[in-house]
Amino acid sequence: DIGSSWTSHIRDASRLSQVSGIGMNEAELKTNTALTDFHVLDLNQNPSPKLPYPDKTFDVALCQLSIDYFVHPLELMKEASRVLRQGG
């Protein structure tokens, strides 16, 4: 969940084995019950943002509502594709 916060738009996240969040506010991320783990990271600081995950980690990458706030959205989406498994 790229740009995650205090809540998530994932329905019934409890059936998923992993829901990782990237956000800027640790206190808000801690209250997001859908997340199994999170990283506090300002994705606007670097023109080539890097997600803290190895290649091909996830089946799905979400960025809901936050995309408008990213300074380098195209670069961020390219980086999101790096952490997606084939077909993701």
Secondary structure, 3 states (H helix, E strand, C coil): CECCCCCCCCCCHHHCCCCEEEECCHHHHHHCCCCCEEEECCCCCCCCCCCCCCCCCECCCCCCCCHHHCCCHHHHHHHHHHCECCCC
